[in-house]
Amino acid sequence: MLAYNTVHALTRPVMEPCRLVATELACRRGDRVLFSGLSLALEAGEALHVTGPNGTGKSSLIRILARLLRPYAGQVEHQGSLALVDERLALDEHLPLGRALAFWQNLDGCRSPGAALHMLQLEDLLEVPVRFLSTGQRKRAALARLLNGGRRIWLLDEPLNGLDSQARGAVEALLALHCGGGGIALVASHQPIALPGKQSLHLPDFAT
Amino acid sequence: MSVLATLLRRDLAALLPGSARGNSLLPLLFFLAVAMLYPFAIGPEPQLLAATGGGVIWVAALLAAILPLDRLLATDVENGFFDQWTLRGIAEEVVVAVRLLAHWLSFGPIIIAAAIPASALVGMDGETLRIVLIGLLAGTPGLAAIGIIIAAVTVGLRGGGAALSGLLMIPLAVPLLIFGAGSLSSGGEGGLALTGAISLVLVAIAPFAGGAAIRAAREG
């Protein structure tokens, strides 16, 4: 299903260096410390699978790394642009999918959105208002926004939720391409996912 | 296209009358309904109507500015738009400033235009109408700024936010009403100048107060 000649149009011609380093992170939600002493370092081309049951702080870790949440302790450093996909779609519910995505394409300066739409099989859904999309279709729409953003560091929170096996394969192929092109991917998922390098981090190991 | 133009275009598409969400004619209809019902409630005495009509136009303008508050910022925070903007290095302050402009454009000019037929309904003379129009021009940006600050502060509240924002808006709008509507009775230019001054201060602080409130809601 993947047309590799269109896929290669997505990898950036000029490689900016990128890295993501976190040292001794701790996260507190309410009066509970979810994890502490967590350090990680990802260089260009590396991927990390963050695992753990619900409520262990996977989403919080992603939001800390995205600089949206302040860590209780520790520091985050990153070089290269960040992108986030979580359960919030950030697309206008009342607009047709094509126009909702066009808003982000304009902001991100994306000239050729077609390849991403083709890979995620969204071409037939462009006229459908976002609020009528199914769970899997919404997830694919968020991934299209991610692809067309052209960012170097991907932070993905449960990207496989609601996807069928075909779409899962597409996401895994996209991640392989992204890392192959010198990008960084950090994926939080309780489901198994094939990532380049097969690095993983089990979050309950850092629970206090 | 620049970031600001892209943001403004989306905001206007969502807020302007006749847009996809469609219910933005509501402030205008609400405003005209108040002006229309007022003579029935107060009685047909021309002097009384002309003397109090300017004040009721101001109150109607204030209430019309409250109507869109509940969906002004909250839906974008809940849907993750602000997270995505922050990741792209677009500050909350910038988004709030653009949203303030769009909010004012969605009700300010319409209400200033609608004040002309409304003034006929309450039998206002030309000179009073002039002061009302200048006052609304000076005061509605301030009303929009108060509105956006309140919308930002109540962003984290699920349900109940709409009623609360209306209640919060009323005391904060008192200075604008005192000087804006007060300039009608005194006939003074001083009241109008003070209305404009309050508006300018509110417009200047609104993006910073709003941005800080949205960031604080994210930590919760």
HADDOCK unambig.tbl for C-alpha pairs under 7 A between the chains (distance, minus, plus):
assign (segid A and resid 69 and name CA) (segid B and resid 219 and name CA) 6.02 0.50 0.50
assign (segid A and resid 82 and name CA) (segid B and resid 87 and name CA) 6.22 0.50 0.50
assign (segid A and resid 83 and name CA) (segid B and resid 87 and name CA) 6.59 0.50 0.50
assign (segid A and resid 88 and name CA) (segid B and resid 79 and name CA) 5.23 0.50 0.50
assign (segid A and resid 88 and name CA) (segid B and resid 80 and name CA) 5.20 0.50 0.50
assign (segid A and resid 89 and name CA) (segid B and resid 79 and name CA) 6.04 0.50 0.50
assign (segid A and resid 89 and name CA) (segid B and resid 80 and name CA) 6.55 0.50 0.50
assign (segid A and resid 90 and name CA) (segid B and resid 79 and name CA) 4.97 0.50 0.50
assign (segid A and resid 90 and name CA) (segid B and resid 80 and name CA) 4.91 0.50 0.50
assign (segid A and resid 90 and name CA) (segid B and resid 81 and name CA) 4.72 0.50 0.50
assign (segid A and resid 106 and name CA) (segid B and resid 1 and name CA) 6.79 0.50 0.50
assign (segid A and resid 106 and name CA) (segid B and resid 6 and name CA) 6.91 0.50 0.50
assign (segid A and resid 107 and name CA) (segid B and resid 3 and name CA) 5.88 0.50 0.50
assign (segid A and resid 107 and name CA) (segid B and resid 6 and name CA) 6.77 0.50 0.50
